[in-house]
């Protein structure tokens, strides 16, 4: 799962660039799939992360778009990167404790 999180972080950095609209939709599709995989992986392990990843997949899905405006989407993208980084370290700490 760490590899998926790293790929998602990488994709979110590309969303910060000024690219054509179709590019954002394609990246959001892949990011949504990544969040669905993360949610599925956490559905029995950690309920909080399941809710975070499932709600993230719903928010970022390219099919039922939520219009937030470019500036707010940039903030949301940065928040997603922060959440992904926190989850990597959170999982690393839990593995070391067990």
C-alpha positions in Angstrom: 0.0 0.0 0.0 2.9 2.3 0.5 3.7 2.2 -3.2 0.1 3.2 -4.0 0.4 6.1 -1.6 3.7 7.3 -3.1 2.2 7.1 -6.6 -0.8 9.1 -5.4 1.5 11.8 -3.9 3.3 12.0 -7.2 0.1 12.4 -9.2 -1.2 15.1 -6.8 2.0 17.1 -7.5 1.1 17.0 -11.2 -2.3 18.3 -10.4 -0.7 21.5 -9.0 0.7 22.3 -12.5 -1.2 24.4 -15.0 -2.4 21.7 -17.5 -5.4 21.2 -19.9 -8.7 20.2 -18.2 -8.7 16.7 -19.7 -5.4 16.0 -18.0 -6.9 16.8 -14.6 -9.8 14.5 -15.3 -7.5 11.6 -16.3 -5.4 12.1 -13.2 -8.4 12.4 -10.9 -9.7 9.1 -12.3 -6.5 7.3 -11.4 -6.4 9.0 -8.0 -10.0 7.9 -7.3 -9.0 4.3 -8.1 -6.1 4.6 -5.7 -8.3 5.9 -3.0 -10.8 3.1 -3.6 -8.0 0.6 -3.3 -6.8 2.2 0.0 -10.4 2.3 1.4 -10.9 -1.4 0.5 -7.6 -2.3 2.1 -8.6 -0.5 5.3 -12.2 -1.6 5.5 -11.5 -4.2 8.2 -8.3 -2.8 9.6 -8.8 0.8 10.5 -12.2 2.4 10.3 -10.9 6.0 10.4 -8.6 5.5 7.4 -11.4 3.7 5.6 -13.7 6.7 6.1 -10.9 9.1 5.0 -10.1 7.2 1.8 -13.7 6.4 0.9 -14.7 10.0 1.3 -11.7 11.1 -0.6 -12.6 8.9 -3.5 -16.1 10.3 -3.5 -14.9 13.9 -3.4 -12.3 13.5 -6.1 -14.3 11.3 -8.5 -14.5 12.7 -12.1 -18.0 11.4 -12.8 -20.1 13.3 -10.2 -18.1 16.5 -10.1 -18.1 18.8 -7.1 -17.4 22.3 -8.3 -15.0 23.9 -5.8 -13.0 26.3 -8.0 -9.4 26.0 -9.0 -8.0 27.6 -5.8 -9.9 25.4 -3.4 -9.0 22.3 -5.4 -5.4 23.2 -5.1 -5.8 23.4 -1.3 -7.7 20.1 -1.3 -4.9 18.5 -3.3 -2.3 19.6 -0.8 -4.5 18.3 2.1 -4.6 14.9 0.3 -0.8 14.9 0.0 -0.5 15.7 3.7 -3.0 12.9 4.6 -1.1 10.4 2.4 2.2 11.3 4.1 0.6 11.1 7.6 -0.8 7.7 6.7 2.6 6.4 5.6 4.2 7.4 8.9 1.1 6.3 10.9 1.3 2.8 9.4 5.1 2.6 9.8 4.7 3.5 13.6 1.9 0.8 14.0 4.0 -1.8 12.3 7.0 -1.1 14.5 4.9 -1.2 17.7 3.5 -4.7 16.8 
